Amino acid sequence: MISVREKIAYGLGDTASNIIFQTVMMFLLLFYTDVVGLSPAVVGTMFLFVRLIDAVTDPIMGNLADKTRTKWGQFRPYLLWLALPFALISILAFTTPDLTGNNKVIYAFVTYTLLMIAYTAINIPYCGLGGVITADAKERVTVQSYRFVFGMLGGVIVAGATMPMVEWFGQGDTAKGYQYTMVAMSSLGVVLFLLCFLGTKERVKPPENQDSSMKENLQSLWKNDQWRILCIASFYLLTGQVLRLTLAVYYVKYFLGREDLITSFLTLGVVASMIGCAVAQPLAKRVCKIKAYIALQSLSAVICLASFLISPNQIILAFVAFISWKFFLDMASPLLWAKMADTIDYGHKKTGIRVTGLVYSGVIFFIKMGIAIGGALAGWLLTFYGYQADLEQSEATKQGLLLSFTVLPALGSFAVAWVMRKYTLTEQRVVQIQVELSTETK
């Protein structure tokens, strides 16, 4: 059994990661369009282009983590080594230098690229750490539940504090406000990463005689059909989720016409996510994780579709729909990440090679592809429907925004539910695989 203290320590690492991840999802497009002055289409294209770089950096980082051997373990040391660089790059990404024209685009591209590389370098080892804290299938769900509850705490901090901090630090200078806000947020992130490093322990070790090349590791990874299913599901999930979360600020500001409620809307949504993540663990004890995951994605999709019927004057109903969507969608998140650890055991049994870092780096690549496509779609759709920053939007723009905020994300969740029908690693099967692996190593 893993102690509650260690589960909390592990969760604090995701609080740190989410301080940046949630800021990017909720505010980076708005920062680029309304503060830096870039067009939504340019920003959307930039989001997508940087993912091509991830296609190279993600597997390299996963393989590097798999080959790392230190007195602190394989994955923990990266939290110590990279916490400060990640914080500094985050600040640069939300800094607005005195540049003009294309120089603004170049600065945004370079700093956003560095931010995503730094995120890869620290987040893949962090995720890998979750797969080696315990080998117990039920404990994995518990560990991931703690992770996501504390990860969503980072989201609460971002949703509830970002705009008030921007106003307080900026005193009318929004660019300065964002920069100083990220200084404060990133400093907190460094402390939390260090607490995660100090409070966790790696218990599942790679085979002592494993000395495979990166090519062999990648070939082994591709033979893992259950891993491939999770990659596709993660892509669909994040595409729809990020599209909806990115447009949430615009939905409240322009469709509902209540800019003053943006902070409350986002904060209550993240609080609902925290509660949903906390419920995941007792849910997984009572029902099949696979069936529960499919049902939760389907329900989330239905809520999205129903939100299309909410009119601008139905403020309370809009809040209820968004909060319900976040609750059910994120109740499924710990279940998904626990499955990733299960596919590591499955791949080890199937190919004889254990590639923890590569499994997570592969899934994270597809997650980031979903983030990129979702963010890019948000920018392109805003441009397509005639969005103009800080102006009264036309009815056609508002209806386009509504469609993009409700119907399109629903399609993403329906796609996830459809893909997950082919996932077969039940708890009983995972336990059987672990017994067989244990027998083989004796």
Kinemage of the C-alpha trace (Angstrom):
@kinemage 1
@onewidth
@group {chain A} dominant
@subgroup {mainchain}
@vectorlist {calphas} color= white
{ca met a 1} P 0.000 0.000 0.000
{ca ile a 2} L 1.189 3.506 -0.849
{ca ser a 3} L 0.890 6.014 1.980
{ca val a 4} L -1.474 8.962 1.667
{ca arg a 5} L 1.507 11.255 2.187
{ca glu a 6} L 3.266 9.841 -0.889
{ca lys a 7} L 0.098 10.019 -2.983
{ca ile a 8} L -0.266 13.686 -2.051
{ca ala a 9} L 3.399 14.317 -2.868
{ca tyr a 10} L 2.905 12.732 -6.290
{ca gly a 11} L -0.257 14.761 -6.835
{ca leu a 12} L 1.580 18.020 -6.098
{ca gly a 13} L 3.695 17.389 -9.194
{ca asp a 14} L 0.556 17.601 -11.306
{ca thr a 15} L -0.502 20.752 -9.468
{ca ala a 16} L 2.768 22.250 -10.693
{ca ser a 17} L 2.298 20.966 -14.256
{ca asn a 18} L -1.297 22.158 -14.421
{ca ile a 19} L -0.408 25.668 -13.362
{ca ile a 20} L 1.177 25.903 -16.829
{ca phe a 21} L -1.008 23.425 -18.737
{ca gln a 22} L -4.297 25.013 -17.648
{ca thr a 23} L -2.953 28.526 -18.236
{ca val a 24} L -2.062 27.557 -21.805
{ca met a 25} L -5.486 25.968 -22.391
{ca met a 26} L -7.533 28.758 -20.808
{ca phe a 27} L -5.606 31.943 -21.511
{ca leu a 28} L -2.766 31.626 -24.052
{ca leu a 29} L -4.951 32.135 -27.133
{ca leu a 30} L -6.632 35.114 -25.441
{ca phe a 31} L -3.198 36.479 -24.430
{ca tyr a 32} L -1.878 36.201 -27.976
{ca thr a 33} L -4.973 37.718 -29.639
{ca asp a 34} L -6.023 40.413 -27.160
{ca val a 35} L -2.683 41.390 -25.546
{ca val a 36} L 0.089 40.614 -28.035
{ca gly a 37} L -2.184 41.438 -30.984
{ca leu a 38} L -1.698 38.332 -33.138
{ca ser a 39} L -4.464 37.077 -35.395
{ca pro a 40} L -6.331 33.951 -34.227
{ca ala a 41} L -5.485 32.132 -37.460
{ca val a 42} L -1.735 32.752 -37.023
{ca val a 43} L -1.872 31.531 -33.425
{ca gly a 44} L -3.865 28.445 -34.386
{ca thr a 45} L -1.353 27.564 -37.089
{ca met a 46} L 1.523 28.088 -34.642
{ca phe a 47} L -0.099 25.754 -32.101
{ca leu a 48} L -0.326 23.058 -34.758
{ca phe a 49} L 3.160 23.547 -36.227
{ca val a 50} L 4.895 23.129 -32.872
{ca arg a 51} L 3.388 19.645 -32.617
{ca leu a 52} L 5.659 18.590 -35.497
{ca ile a 53} L 8.583 19.296 -33.185
{ca asp a 54} L 6.943 17.152 -30.494
{ca ala a 55} L 6.929 14.241 -32.938
{ca val a 56} L 10.714 14.226 -32.502
{ca thr a 57} L 11.190 15.389 -28.907
{ca asp a 58} L 8.554 13.194 -27.232
{ca pro a 59} L 9.968 9.756 -28.158
{ca ile a 60} L 13.523 10.997 -27.548
{ca met a 61} L 12.545 12.123 -24.055
{ca gly a 62} L 10.678 8.896 -23.345
{ca asn a 63} L 13.617 6.777 -24.449
{ca leu a 64} L 16.061 8.958 -22.484
{ca ala a 65} L 13.986 8.532 -19.330
{ca asp a 66} L 13.861 4.745 -19.847
{ca lys a 67} L 17.658 4.630 -20.035
{ca thr a 68} L 18.269 6.956 -17.077
{ca arg a 69} L 19.850 5.340 -14.032
{ca thr a 70} L 20.634 7.462 -10.959
{ca lys a 71} L 20.615 7.054 -7.202
{ca trp a 72} L 17.196 8.773 -7.245
{ca gly a 73} L 15.745 6.428 -9.878
{ca gln a 74} L 14.769 6.799 -13.536
{ca phe a 75} L 12.124 9.498 -13.479
{ca arg a 76} L 12.316 11.490 -10.227
{ca pro a 77} L 15.597 13.298 -11.009
{ca tyr a 78} L 14.038 15.204 -13.905
{ca leu a 79} L 11.703 16.969 -11.466
{ca leu a 80} L 14.777 18.249 -9.637
{ca trp a 81} L 16.789 19.146 -12.723
{ca leu a 82} L 14.102 20.870 -14.796
{ca ala a 83} L 11.755 22.624 -12.352
{ca leu a 84} L 13.566 25.971 -12.545
{ca pro a 85} L 14.197 26.004 -16.334
{ca phe a 86} L 10.527 25.157 -16.921
{ca ala a 87} L 9.481 28.078 -14.704
{ca leu a 88} L 11.764 30.575 -16.459
{ca ile a 89} L 10.568 29.572 -19.941
{ca ser a 90} L 6.930 29.834 -18.790
{ca ile a 91} L 7.566 33.445 -17.780
{ca leu a 92} L 9.169 34.230 -21.145
{ca ala a 93} L 6.158 32.767 -22.999
{ca phe a 94} L 3.841 35.246 -21.232
{ca thr a 95} L 6.158 38.216 -21.692
{ca thr a 96} L 5.357 40.886 -24.299
{ca pro a 97} L 8.583 42.558 -25.524
{ca asp a 98} L 8.460 45.809 -27.470
{ca leu a 99} L 8.411 44.270 -30.940
{ca thr a 100} L 6.466 44.941 -34.115
{ca gly a 101} L 5.008 42.974 -37.008
{ca asn a 102} L 6.578 39.616 -37.766
{ca asn a 103} L 9.000 39.956 -34.841
{ca lys a 104} L 6.035 39.443 -32.492
{ca val a 105} L 5.141 36.247 -34.321
{ca ile a 106} L 8.755 35.016 -34.210
{ca tyr a 107} L 9.042 35.715 -30.477
{ca ala a 108} L 5.756 33.962 -29.782
{ca phe a 109} L 6.781 30.975 -31.910
{ca val a 110} L 10.209 30.599 -30.268
{ca thr a 111} L 9.002 30.959 -26.678
{ca tyr a 112} L 5.964 28.712 -27.204
{ca thr a 113} L 8.200 26.067 -28.803
{ca leu a 114} L 10.632 26.224 -25.865
{ca leu a 115} L 7.705 26.026 -23.444
{ca met a 116} L 6.395 22.845 -25.067
{ca ile a 117} L 9.885 21.277 -25.139
{ca ala a 118} L 10.347 22.075 -21.442
{ca tyr a 119} L 6.876 20.690 -20.698
{ca thr a 120} L 7.814 17.481 -22.528
{ca ala a 121} L 11.112 17.166 -20.686
{ca ile a 122} L 9.563 17.387 -17.211
{ca asn a 123} L 6.078 15.971 -17.779
{ca ile a 124} L 7.011 12.674 -19.457
{ca pro a 125} L 9.253 11.619 -16.538
{ca tyr a 126} L 6.569 12.810 -14.104
{ca cys a 127} L 3.951 10.635 -15.822
{ca gly a 128} L 6.425 7.733 -15.952
{ca leu a 129} L 6.888 8.081 -12.199
{ca gly a 130} L 3.186 7.311 -11.752
{ca gly a 131} L 3.722 3.976 -13.482
{ca val a 132} L 6.537 2.828 -11.187
{ca ile a 133} L 5.249 3.944 -7.778
{ca thr a 134} L 3.179 0.740 -7.558
{ca ala a 135} L 2.397 -2.373 -9.587
{ca asp a 136} L -1.038 -2.879 -7.997
{ca ala a 137} L -3.840 -2.212 -10.524
{ca lys a 138} L -6.272 -0.815 -7.917
{ca glu a 139} L -3.582 1.321 -6.293
{ca arg a 140} L -2.774 2.772 -9.711
{ca val a 141} L -6.296 4.185 -9.945
{ca thr a 142} L -5.944 5.624 -6.434
{ca val a 143} L -2.581 7.199 -7.242
{ca gln a 144} L -4.008 8.726 -10.418
{ca ser a 145} L -7.083 9.950 -8.529
{ca tyr a 146} L -4.836 11.822 -6.101
{ca arg a 147} L -2.821 13.101 -9.024
{ca phe a 148} L -5.830 14.515 -10.829
{ca val a 149} L -7.439 15.985 -7.714
{ca phe a 150} L -4.238 17.883 -6.999
{ca gly a 151} L -3.747 18.552 -10.701
{ca met a 152} L -7.156 20.181 -10.799
{ca leu a 153} L -6.119 22.221 -7.762
{ca gly a 154} L -3.617 23.781 -10.137
{ca gly a 155} L -6.530 24.448 -12.473
{ca val a 156} L -8.502 26.084 -9.649
{ca ile a 157} L -5.538 28.345 -8.929
{ca val a 158} L -5.272 29.289 -12.607
{ca ala a 159} L -9.005 29.769 -13.182
{ca gly a 160} L -9.638 31.659 -9.952
{ca ala a 161} L -6.478 33.714 -9.637
{ca thr a 162} L -5.183 34.488 -13.137
{ca met a 163} L -7.451 37.374 -14.152
{ca pro a 164} L -7.513 39.003 -10.676
{ca met a 165} L -3.710 38.719 -10.498
{ca val a 166} L -3.313 40.168 -13.999
{ca glu a 167} L -5.406 43.168 -12.958
{ca trp a 168} L -3.627 43.569 -9.601
{ca phe a 169} L -0.088 43.224 -10.946
{ca gly a 170} L -0.793 45.165 -14.120
{ca gln a 171} L -2.656 48.169 -12.683
{ca gly a 172} L -3.986 48.874 -16.171
{ca asp a 173} L -1.009 47.347 -18.030
{ca thr a 174} L -2.336 43.927 -19.058
{ca ala a 175} L 0.949 42.777 -20.612
{ca lys a 176} L 2.831 43.511 -17.385
{ca gly a 177} L 0.042 41.838 -15.423
{ca tyr a 178} L 0.379 38.562 -17.342
{ca gln a 179} L 4.166 38.552 -16.967
{ca tyr a 180} L 4.141 39.128 -13.203
{ca thr a 181} L 1.312 36.630 -12.771
{ca met a 182} L 3.444 33.959 -14.443
{ca val a 183} L 6.382 34.859 -12.186
{ca ala a 184} L 4.189 34.119 -9.170
{ca met a 185} L 2.620 30.979 -10.678
{ca ser a 186} L 5.946 29.545 -11.865
{ca ser a 187} L 7.642 30.142 -8.520
{ca leu a 188} L 4.909 28.127 -6.839
{ca gly a 189} L 5.375 25.415 -9.469
{ca val a 190} L 9.083 25.055 -8.663
{ca val a 191} L 8.317 24.476 -4.977
{ca leu a 192} L 5.648 21.864 -5.775
{ca phe a 193} L 7.900 19.935 -8.184
{ca leu a 194} L 10.575 19.754 -5.493
{ca leu a 195} L 8.055 18.466 -2.943
{ca cys a 196} L 7.023 15.777 -5.424
{ca phe a 197} L 10.646 14.779 -5.922
{ca leu a 198} L 11.294 14.560 -2.189
{ca gly a 199} L 8.074 12.729 -1.275
{ca thr a 200} L 7.933 9.858 -3.791
{ca lys a 201} L 9.742 6.564 -4.398
{ca glu a 202} L 10.188 4.340 -7.466
{ca arg a 203} L 9.336 0.672 -6.771
{ca val a 204} L 8.792 -1.002 -10.158
{ca lys a 205} L 12.200 -1.540 -11.733
{ca pro a 206} L 13.030 -2.268 -15.390
{ca pro a 207} L 14.509 -5.708 -16.197
{ca glu a 208} L 18.164 -5.719 -15.157
{ca asn a 209} L 19.335 -7.303 -18.406
{ca gln a 210} L 17.357 -4.967 -20.683
{ca asp a 211} L 19.709 -3.149 -23.062
{ca ser a 212} L 17.606 -2.569 -26.151
{ca ser a 213} L 18.184 0.190 -28.704
{ca met a 214} L 15.740 3.025 -29.351
{ca lys a 215} L 14.736 1.336 -32.626
{ca glu a 216} L 13.964 -1.913 -30.796
{ca asn a 217} L 12.047 -0.010 -28.108
{ca leu a 218} L 9.954 1.804 -30.710
{ca gln a 219} L 9.225 -1.456 -32.533
{ca ser a 220} L 8.164 -3.021 -29.236
{ca leu a 221} L 5.937 -0.042 -28.507
{ca trp a 222} L 4.173 -0.241 -31.864
{ca lys a 223} L 3.333 -3.913 -31.295
{ca asn a 224} L 1.355 -2.851 -28.211
{ca asp a 225} L -2.147 -2.678 -29.696
{ca gln a 226} L -3.761 -1.626 -26.391
{ca trp a 227} L -1.379 1.321 -26.167
{ca arg a 228} L -2.354 2.367 -29.700
{ca ile a 229} L -6.023 2.430 -28.673
{ca leu a 230} L -5.248 4.758 -25.763
{ca cys a 231} L -3.255 7.050 -28.078
{ca ile a 232} L -6.181 7.445 -30.483
{ca ala a 233} L -8.652 7.930 -27.629
{ca ser a 234} L -6.398 10.556 -26.027
{ca phe a 235} L -6.162 12.477 -29.293
{ca tyr a 236} L -9.935 12.649 -29.760
{ca leu a 237} L -10.449 13.474 -26.081
{ca leu a 238} L -8.029 16.394 -25.950
{ca thr a 239} L -9.085 17.815 -29.309
{ca gly a 240} L -12.649 18.258 -28.117
{ca gln a 241} L -11.749 19.206 -24.546
{ca val a 242} L -9.217 21.886 -25.499
{ca leu a 243} L -11.498 23.341 -28.161
{ca arg a 244} L -14.231 23.751 -25.547
{ca leu a 245} L -11.946 25.037 -22.783
{ca thr a 246} L -10.168 27.472 -25.104
{ca leu a 247} L -13.491 28.927 -26.249
{ca ala a 248} L -14.972 29.026 -22.735
{ca val a 249} L -13.635 32.541 -22.114
{ca tyr a 250} L -15.049 33.746 -25.436
{ca tyr a 251} L -18.376 31.970 -24.755
{ca val a 252} L -18.873 33.777 -21.453
{ca lys a 253} L -17.569 37.131 -22.681
{ca tyr a 254} L -19.309 37.327 -26.035
{ca phe a 255} L -22.181 34.796 -26.193
{ca leu a 256} L -23.452 35.141 -22.629
{ca gly a 257} L -22.336 38.787 -22.552
{ca arg a 258} L -21.006 38.480 -18.986
{ca glu a 259} L -17.267 39.149 -18.959
{ca asp a 260} L -17.525 39.684 -15.204
{ca leu a 261} L -18.409 35.974 -14.776
{ca ile a 262} L -15.383 34.491 -16.597
{ca thr a 263} L -13.445 33.758 -13.411
{ca ser a 264} L -16.466 32.199 -11.667
{ca phe a 265} L -17.332 30.112 -14.733
{ca leu a 266} L -13.840 28.649 -15.081
{ca thr a 267} L -13.239 28.227 -11.351
{ca leu a 268} L -16.464 26.336 -10.702
{ca gly a 269} L -15.701 24.120 -13.684
{ca val a 270} L -12.307 23.162 -12.261
{ca val a 271} L -13.793 22.573 -8.793
{ca ala a 272} L -16.255 20.181 -10.435
{ca ser a 273} L -13.283 18.460 -12.077
{ca met a 274} L -11.602 17.978 -8.710
{ca ile a 275} L -14.725 16.389 -7.260
{ca gly a 276} L -15.093 14.178 -10.333
{ca cys a 277} L -11.487 12.960 -10.036
{ca ala a 278} L -12.017 12.181 -6.343
{ca val a 279} L -15.070 10.059 -7.195
{ca ala a 280} L -13.145 8.020 -9.784
{ca gln a 281} L -11.404 5.799 -7.248
{ca pro a 282} L -14.541 4.497 -5.438
{ca leu a 283} L -16.246 4.171 -8.841
{ca ala a 284} L -13.426 1.953 -10.140
{ca lys a 285} L -13.849 -0.357 -7.125
{ca arg a 286} L -17.473 -1.061 -7.978
{ca val a 287} L -17.684 -1.251 -11.767
{ca cys a 288} L -15.507 -2.211 -14.718
{ca lys a 289} L -13.084 0.629 -15.491
{ca ile a 290} L -13.567 0.218 -19.230
{ca lys a 291} L -17.382 0.310 -19.143
{ca ala a 292} L -17.307 3.231 -16.716
{ca tyr a 293} L -14.957 5.194 -18.969
{ca ile a 294} L -17.108 4.670 -22.068
{ca ala a 295} L -20.270 5.660 -20.175
{ca leu a 296} L -18.679 8.836 -18.781
{ca gln a 297} L -17.466 9.947 -22.211
{ca ser a 298} L -20.904 9.348 -23.715
{ca leu a 299} L -22.600 11.313 -20.937
{ca ser a 300} L -20.134 14.186 -21.376
{ca ala a 301} L -20.951 14.290 -25.082
{ca val a 302} L -24.690 14.444 -24.408
{ca ile a 303} L -24.206 17.366 -22.013
{ca cys a 304} L -22.195 19.213 -24.671
{ca leu a 305} L -24.929 18.704 -27.246
{ca ala a 306} L -27.624 19.854 -24.828
{ca ser a 307} L -25.630 23.055 -24.152
{ca phe a 308} L -26.309 24.155 -27.729
{ca leu a 309} L -29.936 24.780 -26.740
{ca ile a 310} L -29.058 27.194 -23.900
{ca ser a 311} L -29.814 30.827 -24.713
{ca pro a 312} L -27.658 33.818 -23.626
{ca asn a 313} L -30.094 34.843 -20.881
{ca gln a 314} L -30.031 31.377 -19.234
{ca ile a 315} L -26.878 32.105 -17.226
{ca ile a 316} L -27.524 29.626 -14.408
{ca leu a 317} L -28.300 26.830 -16.861
{ca ala a 318} L -25.084 27.593 -18.758
{ca phe a 319} L -23.133 27.312 -15.501
{ca val a 320} L -24.857 24.034 -14.581
{ca ala a 321} L -24.145 22.505 -17.989
{ca phe a 322} L -20.460 23.475 -17.931
{ca ile a 323} L -19.988 22.288 -14.338
{ca ser a 324} L -21.725 18.967 -15.095
{ca trp a 325} L -19.603 18.453 -18.200
{ca lys a 326} L -16.370 19.038 -16.258
{ca phe a 327} L -17.518 16.734 -13.442
{ca phe a 328} L -18.262 13.719 -15.632
{ca leu a 329} L -15.445 14.270 -18.141
{ca asp a 330} L -12.746 14.482 -15.489
{ca met a 331} L -14.185 11.645 -13.433
{ca ala a 332} L -12.885 9.553 -16.333
{ca ser a 333} L -9.341 11.026 -16.332
{ca pro a 334} L -7.788 8.870 -13.541
{ca leu a 335} L -9.269 5.777 -15.191
{ca leu a 336} L -7.522 6.612 -18.463
{ca trp a 337} L -4.121 7.219 -16.876
{ca ala a 338} L -4.346 4.050 -14.797
{ca lys a 339} L -4.908 2.176 -18.067
{ca met a 340} L -1.646 3.590 -19.430
{ca ala a 341} L 0.292 1.883 -16.641
{ca asp a 342} L -1.576 -1.348 -17.427
{ca thr a 343} L -0.452 -1.214 -21.072
{ca ile a 344} L 3.176 -1.110 -19.879
{ca asp a 345} L 2.729 -4.511 -18.218
{ca tyr a 346} L 0.884 -5.782 -21.287
{ca gly a 347} L 3.638 -4.623 -23.642
{ca his a 348} L 6.332 -6.105 -21.397
{ca lys a 349} L 4.575 -9.468 -21.454
{ca lys a 350} L 3.973 -9.362 -25.208
{ca thr a 351} L 7.437 -8.251 -26.379
{ca gly a 352} L 9.793 -8.885 -23.453
{ca ile a 353} L 10.782 -5.188 -23.378
{ca arg a 354} L 9.567 -2.744 -20.718
{ca val a 355} L 9.357 0.835 -22.033
{ca thr a 356} L 7.648 2.932 -19.357
{ca gly a 357} L 8.942 6.286 -20.581
{ca leu a 358} L 8.111 5.572 -24.222
{ca val a 359} L 4.572 4.450 -23.389
{ca tyr a 360} L 3.868 7.726 -21.626
{ca ser a 361} L 5.745 9.847 -24.163
{ca gly a 362} L 3.725 8.272 -26.968
{ca val a 363} L 0.391 8.918 -25.278
{ca ile a 364} L 1.495 12.428 -24.286
{ca phe a 365} L 2.423 13.132 -27.915
{ca phe a 366} L -1.106 12.272 -29.003
{ca ile a 367} L -2.467 14.313 -26.092
{ca lys a 368} L -0.421 17.298 -27.253
{ca met a 369} L -1.552 16.713 -30.822
{ca gly a 370} L -5.109 16.911 -29.520
{ca ile a 371} L -4.230 20.087 -27.607
{ca ala a 372} L -2.716 21.554 -30.762
{ca ile a 373} L -5.621 20.611 -33.020
{ca gly a 374} L -8.138 21.813 -30.428
{ca gly a 375} L -6.294 25.108 -29.980
{ca ala a 376} L -5.772 25.527 -33.708
{ca leu a 377} L -9.445 24.809 -34.411
{ca ala a 378} L -10.414 27.448 -31.868
{ca gly a 379} L -8.262 30.055 -33.614
{ca trp a 380} L -9.349 29.056 -37.115
{ca leu a 381} L -13.029 28.914 -36.186
{ca leu a 382} L -12.914 32.341 -34.561
{ca thr a 383} L -11.405 33.724 -37.757
{ca phe a 384} L -13.883 31.820 -39.954
{ca tyr a 385} L -16.858 33.216 -38.048
{ca gly a 386} L -15.529 36.804 -38.179
{ca tyr a 387} L -14.338 37.293 -34.583
{ca gln a 388} L -12.841 40.717 -33.775
{ca ala a 389} L -11.128 41.253 -30.427
{ca asp a 390} L -12.904 43.441 -27.841
{ca leu a 391} L -15.748 44.416 -30.178
{ca glu a 392} L -19.433 43.550 -30.224
{ca gln a 393} L -19.711 40.328 -32.218
{ca ser a 394} L -22.274 39.771 -34.961
{ca glu a 395} L -25.063 37.241 -34.476
{ca ala a 396} L -23.403 34.963 -37.035
{ca thr a 397} L -20.153 35.071 -35.021
{ca lys a 398} L -21.993 34.300 -31.793
{ca gln a 399} L -23.808 31.353 -33.360
{ca gly a 400} L -20.550 30.050 -34.788
{ca leu a 401} L -18.952 30.387 -31.373
{ca leu a 402} L -21.867 28.490 -29.802
{ca leu a 403} L -21.626 25.664 -32.349
{ca ser a 404} L -17.864 25.376 -31.815
{ca phe a 405} L -18.239 25.398 -28.018
{ca thr a 406} L -20.933 22.711 -27.860
{ca val a 407} L -21.479 20.417 -30.841
{ca leu a 408} L -17.887 19.949 -32.017
{ca pro a 409} L -16.476 18.954 -28.574
{ca ala a 410} L -19.352 16.468 -28.236
{ca leu a 411} L -18.154 14.705 -31.384
{ca gly a 412} L -14.743 14.273 -29.733
{ca ser a 413} L -16.189 12.487 -26.700
{ca phe a 414} L -18.406 10.270 -28.843
{ca ala a 415} L -15.303 9.290 -30.844
{ca val a 416} L -13.449 8.397 -27.621
{ca ala a 417} L -16.300 6.169 -26.450
{ca trp a 418} L -16.372 4.395 -29.833
{ca val a 419} L -12.579 3.765 -29.876
{ca met a 420} L -12.500 2.449 -26.297
{ca arg a 421} L -14.868 -0.411 -27.168
{ca lys a 422} L -11.792 -2.287 -28.458
{ca tyr a 423} L -9.785 -1.906 -25.237
{ca thr a 424} L -9.539 -5.295 -23.483
{ca leu a 425} L -7.235 -4.903 -20.452
{ca thr a 426} L -9.676 -5.587 -17.650
{ca glu a 427} L -8.432 -5.641 -14.060
{ca gln a 428} L -8.509 -9.455 -14.037
{ca arg a 429} L -6.406 -9.644 -17.189
{ca val a 430} L -3.844 -7.158 -15.836
{ca val a 431} L -3.456 -9.159 -12.619
{ca gln a 432} L -2.926 -12.328 -14.678
{ca ile a 433} L -0.243 -10.588 -16.767
{ca gln a 434} L 1.558 -9.373 -13.646
{ca val a 435} L 1.548 -12.883 -12.147
{ca glu a 436} L 3.018 -14.285 -15.365
{ca leu a 437} L 5.706 -11.575 -15.462
{ca ser a 438} L 6.574 -12.238 -11.840
{ca thr a 439} L 6.940 -15.969 -12.552
{ca glu a 440} L 9.168 -15.343 -15.572
{ca thr a 441} L 11.619 -13.188 -13.608
{ca lys a 442} L 12.119 -15.767 -10.846
